[in-house]
Amino acid sequence: MGGNSSEPPWPLLLASAVVCGLATLGGIFAQRFPGLENIATALYATAYLAGGWDAALDTLGKLKRFRLDIHFLMLAVALGAAFIGAWWEGAALLFLFSLSNALEGMAMARTDREIRSLFREAPKQALEVLPDDTTREILIEALVPGTVVRILPGEQFPADALILSGESAADESTLTGEAVPVGKQAGDTVFSGTLNTWGRLDAKVLRPPGDSAHARIIRLIREAQASKAPSQRFTDRFGTGYTIGILGLALAMFLIWHFTFGIPAFVPEDEGRSAFYRAMTLLVVCSPCALVISIPSAVLTGIAAGARRGILFRGGVALENLATIDRLAVDKTGTLTHGELELTGIEVLGGGGEDDLLAVAAALSRHSTHPLSRAIVAAQLKRQAPRLDSSDFKSIAGKGLRGAVGGRDTVLGRRALFAESSPLQNLPDPEPGLTEVLVESGDLAGRLLLRDAPRPEAVDTVRQLRDDGIEVTMLTGDREESAALVGRELGLRDWRSGLHPEDKVTAIRGWREQGERVAMAGDGVNDAPSLAAADVSIGMGLRGSDAVLEQADIVLTQDRLERILEALELSRRCRTIIRQNLAISLGVVVVLGLAALGSAIPLPLGVLGHEGSTVIVVLNSLRLLWSGAFRAP
């Protein structure tokens, strides 16, 4: 049954089912009156055409490839029922079969609609900023890296871009699931398909629209929909071989009932149950419709539910396997920590106050793109320290910055940049995990202390994972003192420091050799090898490197660690629903099959149980969409 994009739209299938049902009722009514037999037959024939055309087209296509499936079984039973005069029962079978197919198509359309609703229609044109600051409209396809575009309030960003000027906020909910707009200013990155809420921005295109974050997410989801989960491979076995086996069983039972038990081979339906009638019933109840759809429906719904929450599974394998992990290995920088340095303290030796020292440092740092410089400028903006101008700027590789601020010679950087006689050399070494930046401008001197602070949600995430039976291990290239500081802050019981990328891979392989199933979460290029070595790989945020986004089995579009908990909960619920679906579908086949073998159950009852179980497993899968959040962030 259903599931692929080549099938007719569900409204057409539903209309066909309605016509089939009405014609069947009309045939039953006409059959009750003498002289209307031809009209009844015509109505039943209409019901057969309306209810069976889709199954017939599918069967013809499969027969050309020498394959048989459940559509063939349904048609065989319907035609067999007509052969022995059981017209209304064959029509009822096709009605329930076509109705079930339409409902399944409607459910899958709901899943597809949930995915498509994540993305607004991409803009067709963009405003290119010309050298004289005028603009012209160009097609999105014409955008290339380096093109400067202007985005007005209320417009979508046409491509992934770096803001050059202006200030605004971006609604990134379509990519990250986060409803609160994200502040944007010069130096920040914006993503294609997200919305500029209130300010005018000029931005430089970073990559072609076809390679944007928006396009990559759509590509990831489409790839995921096309892939198969481990459990689905189980149901793949129920193809041509199963169909032939059921046909063989029905034929064998027909012969046994007729020759061994003396049941008439062919008699009109109203004169008793024939062996052929019972064989047709056996074919219906043993058709694995519900079994075939039970896993794909759960997987596709799970993928859609995850995408709605900013969790992109690269297929059913990732969706199922995450629930089985015993250990989560995580990179420190950018995963357990923000990945951006933050100012934690200012020490002034003399000549002014803290804001004065920060303003002088920011005046030089504004000319540099070094992470320390970016952190200093961000701190100056956050604290609203005075904005000063600088001149004669010079960057000294590996040491720091030099220039003039307020007419005074100013130096900023490492201790090696300062004279031995400088009072700054007498400052004690910073505590482990802190980075110092020394500043000297005339008689104003001091230092700024910065660190890559742990994410505030990391402690709760680590604790909840441990409560769920999953050990969390930090893998980092930092020195032991910094790793130990972060490890203790987060409540970790295990961390490895001073690791190169190949060391992380060795650690993951070691755990796997011990029988553990390992997931790895990271965001940098150096994490890509260890992501590839893990059973399940998790890429953190769209701001992660392209290597990570291409390698990861799961991509968390919103750069928040607790999304791992939601992904884990979704994976577990999906596996539970798959098991429920398998139990329902297999249980119905076994119970009705045994009943059909042991007694002459009515064909309509077999049809009702068969099609009813199909609808039940589809609705059960849709609970993943209806249930909303999986675990409170």
C-alpha positions in Angstrom: 0.0 0.0 0.0 0.8 3.7 -0.4 3.9 5.5 0.3 5.6 6.7 -2.9 5.3 9.9 -4.8 4.2 8.2 -8.0 0.8 7.3 -6.5 -2.3 9.2 -7.3 -3.2 12.1 -4.9 -5.2 11.0 -1.9 -8.3 13.1 -2.8 -8.6 11.2 -6.0 -8.3 7.9 -4.1 -10.8 9.0 -1.5 -13.3 10.1 -4.3 -12.8 6.7 -5.9 -13.5 4.9 -2.6 -16.7 7.0 -2.1 -17.9 6.1 -5.6 -17.1 2.4 -4.9 -19.0 2.5 -1.6 -22.1 4.2 -3.0 -22.2 1.8 -6.0 -21.8 -1.2 -3.7 -24.7 0.0 -1.6 -26.8 0.6 -4.7 -26.0 -2.9 -5.9 -27.0 -4.4 -2.6 -30.3 -2.5 -2.7 -31.1 -3.3 -6.4 -30.3 -7.0 -5.8 -33.2 -7.2 -3.4 -35.8 -6.6 -6.1 -36.6 -9.1 -8.9 -35.9 -7.8 -12.4 -33.2 -5.4 -11.3 -30.4 -8.0 -11.5 -28.8 -6.4 -14.5 -28.8 -3.0 -12.8 -27.2 -4.6 -9.7 -24.5 -6.2 -11.8 -23.8 -2.8 -13.5 -23.6 -1.1 -10.1 -21.2 -3.8 -8.8 -19.1 -3.4 -12.0 -18.9 0.3 -11.3 -17.8 -0.4 -7.8 -15.1 -2.8 -9.1 -13.8 -0.2 -11.5 -13.8 2.7 -8.9 -12.3 0.6 -6.2 -9.9 -1.4 -8.2 -8.3 0.8 -10.9 -5.4 2.0 -8.7 -4.6 -1.6 -7.6 -4.9 -2.8 -11.2 -2.5 -0.1 -12.5 0.0 -0.9 -9.7 -0.3 -4.7 -10.4 0.3 -4.2 -14.1 3.4 -2.2 -13.4 4.7 -4.9 -11.0 4.0 -7.7 -13.3 6.1 -6.1 -16.0 9.0 -6.5 -13.6 7.9 -10.0 -12.6 6.8 -9.0 -9.2 3.7 -9.6 -7.2 2.4 -7.8 -4.1 -0.7 -7.3 -2.0 -2.5 -5.4 -4.8 -2.5 -8.6 -6.8 -4.0 -10.5 -3.9 -6.8 -8.0 -3.5 -7.7 -8.1 -7.2 -7.5 -11.9 -7.2 -9.9 -12.1 -4.3 -12.3 -9.6 -5.8 -12.4 -11.3 -9.1 -12.8 -14.7 -7.4 -15.7 -13.4 -5.4 -17.4 -12.2 -8.6 -16.8 -15.6 -10.2 -18.8 -17.4 -7.5 -21.5 -14.7 -7.4 -20.4 -13.0 -4.2 -20.4 -9.6 -5.9 -21.2 -7.5 -2.9 -18.5 -9.0 -0.8 -15.9 -8.5 -3.6 -17.1 -4.9 -4.0 -17.0 -4.4 -0.2 -13.4 -5.6 -0.2 -12.4 -3.1 -2.9 -14.2 -0.3 -1.0 -12.4 -0.9 2.2 -9.1 -1.5 0.4 -9.4 1.7 -1.5 -10.7 3.7 1.5 -7.7 2.4 3.6 -5.4 3.4 0.7 -6.9 6.9 0.6 -6.6 7.3 4.4 -3.0 6.1 4.3 -2.3 8.6 1.5 -3.9 11.4 3.5 -1.8 10.5 6.6 1.4 10.5 4.5 0.4 13.8 2.9 0.0 15.2 6.4 3.5 14.2 7.2 4.8 15.7 3.9 2.8 18.9 4.7 4.5 19.1 8.1 7.9 19.1 6.4 7.0 21.6 3.7 5.4 23.9 6.2 8.9 24.3 7.7 10.0 26.3 4.7 8.6 29.4 3.2 8.7 29.6 -0.5 12.2 30.9 -1.4 12.3 34.4 -2.9 12.7 34.6 -6.6 14.7 37.9 -6.7 17.2 39.9 -4.6 18.4 43.5 -4.4 22.0 43.7 -5.5 23.9 46.7 -4.1 26.0 48.5 -6.7 29.2 50.4 -6.1 27.4 53.7 -6.0 25.0 52.4 -3.3 22.1 52.0 -5.6 20.3 48.7 -6.1 18.9 46.6 -8.9 16.8 43.5 -8.9 18.5 40.3 -10.0 17.4 36.7 -10.0 18.3 34.5 -7.1 20.1 32.1 -9.5 22.5 35.0 -10.4 23.8 35.3 -6.9 27.4 34.3 -6.4 29.7 34.4 -3.4 30.8 38.0 -2.9 27.7 39.6 -4.2 26.4 42.3 -1.9 22.6 42.3 -1.4 20.2 44.5 0.5 17.5 43.0 2.6 14.6 45.2 3.7 12.4 44.6 6.7 9.9 41.8 6.2 11.9 40.2 3.4 13.6 36.8 3.4 17.3 36.5 3.2 18.0 35.2 -0.4 21.2 33.3 0.5 23.5 32.6 3.4 25.3 35.8 3.9 27.6 37.9 6.1 26.2 41.2 7.4 28.3 44.2 6.3 26.1 47.0 7.8 22.9 47.6 9.5 21.1 46.1 12.5 18.1 43.9 12.8 16.8 40.5 14.1 16.2 37.4 12.1 13.3 35.0 12.5 15.1 31.6 12.1 12.2 29.4 13.3 12.0 27.7 9.9 15.5 26.4 10.4 16.0 26.0 14.1 12.5 25.7 15.6 13.3 28.6 17.9 10.5 31.2 17.8 12.4 34.1 19.4 14.1 36.3 16.7 17.9 36.4 16.8 19.7 39.8 16.9 21.9 40.5 13.9 24.5 43.1 13.3 27.7 43.6 11.3 29.8 40.5 11.3 26.9 38.1 12.0 25.8 35.4 9.6 22.2 35.1 8.2 20.7 32.1 6.5 18.7 31.7 3.3 15.0 31.3 3.9 14.9 33.1 7.2 13.1 36.4 7.7 14.5 39.9 8.3 12.1 41.2 10.9 12.7 45.0 11.3 16.0 46.6 10.1 17.6 47.2 6.7 20.7 45.1 6.2 23.5 44.9 3.6 25.1 41.5 3.4 27.8 39.7 1.4 26.7 36.4 -0.1 28.8 33.5 1.3 27.7 30.6 -0.9 25.4 30.0 -3.9 21.6 29.7 -3.0 21.7 26.0 -4.1 24.2 25.3 -1.3 22.6 27.3 1.4 21.6 26.0 4.8 17.9 26.1 3.6 18.7 24.0 0.6 20.9 21.6 2.6 18.1 21.0 5.1 15.6 20.2 2.3 18.1 17.9 0.8 18.8 16.1 4.1 15.0 15.6 4.7 14.4 14.2 1.2 17.4 11.8 1.5 16.0 10.7 4.9 12.6 10.0 3.5 14.1 7.9 0.7 16.3 5.8 3.1 15.2 2.7 5.0 15.3 1.9 8.7 16.7 -1.4 10.0 13.3 -2.6 10.9 12.0 -1.8 7.5 14.3 -4.3 6.0 12.4 -6.9 7.9 9.1 -6.0 6.1 10.9 -5.8 2.7 10.9 -9.6 2.8 7.2 -9.5 2.5 7.3 -9.0 -1.3 7.0 -11.3 -4.2 8.1 -14.3 -2.2 5.4 -13.8 0.5 2.7 -13.2 -2.1 3.6 -16.4 -3.9 3.7 -18.3 -0.6 0.2 -17.1 0.3 -1.1 -17.9 -3.1 0.4 -21.4 -2.7 -1.2 -21.8 0.8 -4.6 -20.7 -0.5 -4.4 -23.2 -3.4 -3.3 -26.0 -1.0 -6.1 -25.2 1.4 -8.6 -25.1 -1.5 -7.6 -28.6 -2.5 -7.6 -29.9 1.1 -11.0 -28.4 1.9 -12.5 -29.8 -1.3 -10.9 -33.2 -1.6 -10.2 -34.0 2.1 -13.2 -32.4 3.8 -15.7 -32.7 0.9 -16.5 -29.0 0.8 -18.0 -28.0 -2.6 -15.4 -26.3 -4.8 -17.7 -23.6 -6.3 -21.2 -22.8 -5.2 -23.1 -19.5 -5.2 -22.4 -17.5 -2.1 -26.0 -17.6 -0.9 -26.0 -21.5 -1.0 -23.2 -22.0 1.5 -19.5 -21.5 1.9 -17.5 -23.1 -0.9 -13.8 -24.1 -0.7 -13.0 -21.4 -3.2 -14.8 -18.8 -1.0 -12.8 -19.9 2.0 -9.6 -19.7 0.0 -10.4 -16.2 -1.1 -11.0 -15.2 2.6 -7.6 -16.7 3.5 -5.9 -14.6 0.9 -7.4 -11.5 2.3 -6.6 -12.0 5.9 -3.0 -13.1 5.2 -2.3 -10.1 3.0 0.4 -8.0 4.9 -0.9 -4.5 4.1 -0.6 -3.3 7.7 2.8 -5.0 8.1 4.2 -3.4 5.0 3.1 0.1 6.0 3.7 -0.2 9.7 7.4 0.8 9.7 7.6 3.3 6.8 4.7 5.3 8.3 6.4 5.5 11.7 9.8 6.4 10.2 8.4 9.1 7.9 6.3 10.6 10.6 9.3 10.5 13.0 11.4 12.4 10.5 8.7 15.0 10.0 8.2 15.4 13.7 11.9 15.8 14.3 12.2 18.4 11.5 9.5 20.4 13.0 11.6 20.6 16.2 14.8 21.4 14.4 16.1 17.8 14.5 17.1 16.5 11.1 17.5 12.7 10.9 19.4 11.5 7.8 17.1 8.5 7.4 15.4 5.8 9.4 18.7 4.2 10.4 19.7 7.2 12.4 16.2 7.6 13.8 16.2 4.0 15.1 19.8 3.7 16.2 20.0 6.7 18.4 17.7 5.0 21.0 20.3 2.2 21.3 23.4 4.1 22.4 25.2 3.5 25.6 27.7 6.4 25.5 27.7 9.9 24.1 31.1 11.3 23.2 31.1 15.1 22.9 33.6 17.6 21.7 34.3 20.4 24.2 34.7 23.6 22.2 31.4 24.6 20.5 29.5 21.6 21.8 29.7 21.6 25.6 30.9 25.2 25.5 29.7 28.1 23.5 32.7 28.0 21.1 33.0 31.8 21.6 35.2 33.5 24.2 33.4 35.6 26.8 34.8 38.3 29.0 34.8 37.1 32.6 36.9 39.7 34.4 38.9 43.0 34.1 41.9 43.8 36.3 43.1 47.4 36.2 46.5 48.3 37.6 46.1 52.0 37.3 45.2 55.0 35.1 41.5 54.5 34.9 38.5 52.2 35.4 37.4 48.9 33.9 35.3 50.5 31.2 38.3 52.7 30.2 40.5 49.7 29.8 37.9 47.8 27.8 37.2 50.8 25.5 40.9 51.1 24.7 41.2 47.3 24.0 38.1 47.4 21.8 39.5 50.3 19.8 42.3 48.2 18.6 40.4 44.9 18.5 37.8 46.4 16.1 40.4 46.1 13.3 41.1 42.4 13.9 39.1 39.2 13.2 40.9 37.1 15.8 38.4 35.3 18.2 39.9 37.2 21.2 39.4 40.5 19.3 35.8 39.6 18.5 35.1 38.7 22.1 36.5 42.1 23.3 34.4 44.1 20.9 31.3 42.1 21.8 32.0 42.8 25.5 32.4 46.5 24.8 29.1 46.6 23.1 27.4 44.6 25.8 28.7 46.8 28.6 28.1 50.0 26.6 31.7 51.1 27.3 32.8 54.2 25.5 33.7 53.8 21.8 37.1 55.1 21.0 38.9 55.5 17.6 42.4 54.2 16.8 45.1 54.9 14.3 48.4 53.5 13.1 47.0 50.0 13.6 49.4 47.1 13.3 49.0 43.4 13.9 51.9 41.5 15.2 51.6 37.9 14.2 51.2 35.5 17.2 51.6 38.3 19.8 49.0 41.0 19.6 48.0 44.4 18.3 49.6 47.9 18.4 48.3 51.3 17.5 47.4 54.7 18.8 44.3 55.4 20.9 43.5 58.9 22.0 47.0 60.0 21.0 48.6 57.4 23.2 50.7 54.5 22.1 48.7 51.4 22.9 49.7 47.7 23.0 47.3 44.7 23.4 48.2 41.0 23.5 50.4 38.3 25.1 53.1 38.9 27.7 55.8 38.4 25.1 54.8 41.7 23.6 55.6 43.7 26.7 58.8 44.8 28.1 60.3 42.9 31.1 60.0 46.1 33.1 56.3 46.5 32.5 54.2 46.1 35.7 52.0 43.7 33.7 54.7 41.1 33.9 54.2 40.9 37.6 50.6 39.7 37.3 50.1 36.1 38.4 49.3 33.5 35.8 45.5 33.2 35.1 43.6 30.3 36.5 43.2 27.2 34.4 40.6 27.7 31.6 41.1 31.5 31.5 42.8 33.4 28.7 44.4 36.7 29.5 44.8 39.7 27.2 47.2 42.4 28.5 46.6 46.1 27.7 48.9 49.1 28.1 48.0 52.6 26.9 50.1 55.4 28.6 49.5 55.1 32.3 46.4 53.0 31.8 47.3 49.3 32.2 45.6 46.0 33.1 44.3 42.8 31.7 41.1 41.2 30.4 40.3 37.7 31.4 38.3 35.6 28.9 37.1 32.0 28.7 35.0 29.7 26.5 32.2 29.2 29.1 30.2 26.0 29.3 26.7 26.2 27.9 24.2 26.9 30.7 22.1 23.9 29.7 25.0 21.5 29.6 24.8 20.5 33.3 21.1 19.4 33.1 21.7 17.7 29.8 24.6 15.6 31.2 22.6 14.7 34.3 19.5 13.6 32.3 21.6 11.6 29.9 23.2 9.8 32.9 19.7 9.2 34.4 18.8 7.6 31.1 21.7 5.2 31.4 24.0 7.0 28.9 27.5 7.8 30.0 28.8 11.1 28.7 32.5 11.5 27.9 34.2 14.8 26.8 36.9 14.5 24.1 39.1 17.6 23.7 42.4 18.7 22.4 42.8 21.2 25.3 45.3 20.7 28.1 44.3 18.7 31.1 43.8 21.7 33.5 41.2 23.3 31.1 39.4 20.0 30.5 39.3 19.1 34.2 37.8 22.5 35.0 35.0 22.2 32.4 34.5 18.5 33.3 34.0 19.3 37.0 31.7 22.2 36.3 29.5 20.0 34.1 29.5 17.0 36.5 31.2 14.7 34.1 32.8 11.5 35.4 35.0 10.9 32.3 37.0 13.2 30.0 40.0 12.8 27.7 42.3 15.8 27.1 45.2 16.6 24.8 43.6 14.6 22.0 44.3 14.9 18.2 41.5 13.9 15.8 43.0 10.4 15.4 43.1 10.0 19.2 39.3 10.7 19.3 38.8 8.0 16.6 40.9 5.5 18.6 38.8 6.2 21.8 35.5 5.7 19.9 36.7 2.5 18.3 37.9 1.2 21.7 34.4 1.6 23.2 32.8 0.0 20.2 35.2 -3.0 20.5 34.1 -3.4 24.1 30.5 -3.8 22.9 29.2 -0.2 23.5 27.1 1.7 21.0 28.6 5.2 20.8 27.2 8.5 19.5 29.5 11.4 18.8 28.4 15.1 18.9 30.6 17.8 17.4 30.6 20.9 15.2 34.2 21.4 13.8 36.2 20.1 10.9 38.4 18.2 13.4 35.3 16.3 14.6 34.5 14.8 11.2 36.7 11.7 11.6 35.3 10.8 15.0 31.8 11.4 13.8 32.5 8.9 11.0 33.8 6.4 13.5 30.7 6.5 15.8 27.6 4.4 15.5 25.5 7.6 15.4 26.9 11.0 14.6 25.3 14.3 15.7 26.2 17.6 14.1 25.6 20.7 16.3 24.0 23.6 14.6 23.9 25.0 11.1 26.9 27.1 12.0 29.0 23.9 12.2 31.5 23.1 9.4 30.3 21.7 6.1 32.3 18.5 6.8 30.2 17.9 9.9 26.9 18.7 8.3 27.7 16.3 5.4 29.0 13.5 7.8 26.4 13.7 10.6 23.5 11.2 10.8 21.6 13.8 12.8 21.8 17.5 12.5 20.5 19.8 15.2 19.6 23.0 13.4 19.4 24.9 16.6 22.7 25.1 18.4 21.4 23.9 21.7 22.7 20.9 23.5 19.4 19.9 25.1 18.1 19.1 21.6 20.1 15.8 21.9 17.6 14.8 24.7 14.7 15.6 22.5 16.2 13.6 19.6 16.8 10.7 22.0 13.3 10.8 23.2 11.9 10.9 19.7 14.0 8.0 18.7 12.8 5.9 21.6 9.2 6.8 21.0 9.5 5.9 17.3 11.0 2.5 18.1 8.1 1.9 20.5 5.5 2.8 17.9 7.3 0.5 15.4 7.1 -2.4 17.8 3.4 -1.6 18.5 2.7 -1.5 14.8 4.5 -4.8 14.2 2.6 -6.4 17.0 -0.8 -5.1 15.7 -0.2 -6.0 12.1 1.4 -9.5 12.7 -1.2 -10.2 15.4 -4.1 -9.5 13.1 -2.6 -11.6 10.3 -2.0 -14.5 12.7 -5.4 -14.4 14.4 -7.5 -13.9 11.3 -5.3 -16.5 9.4 -5.9 -19.1 12.0 -9.6 -18.3 12.1 -9.8 -18.6 8.3 -8.0 -22.0 8.4 -10.2 -23.3 11.2 -13.6 -22.1 10.2 -15.6 -20.4 7.4 -15.4 -16.7 8.6 -17.3 -14.3 6.4 -15.2 -12.5 3.8 -16.4 -9.0 4.9 -15.2 -9.8 8.5 -11.8 -10.7 7.1 -11.7 -7.6 5.0 -12.7 -5.4 7.9 -10.0 -6.8 10.2 -7.4 -6.6 7.4 -8.1 -3.0 6.4 -8.9 -1.9 9.9 -5.4 -2.9 11.1 -3.8 -0.9 8.3 -5.7 2.3 9.3 -4.8 1.6 13.0 -1.0 1.4 12.4 -1.0 4.6 10.3 -3.0 6.5 12.9 -0.7 5.1 15.6 2.3 6.4 13.7 0.7 9.9 13.4 0.8 10.2 17.2 4.4 11.3 16.8 3.1 14.5 15.0 0.1 15.0 17.3 2.1 14.8 20.5 4.1 18.0 20.1 7.3 18.3 22.2 9.0 15.2 23.2 10.8 16.4 26.3 10.7 19.9 27.8 13.8 21.8 26.9 
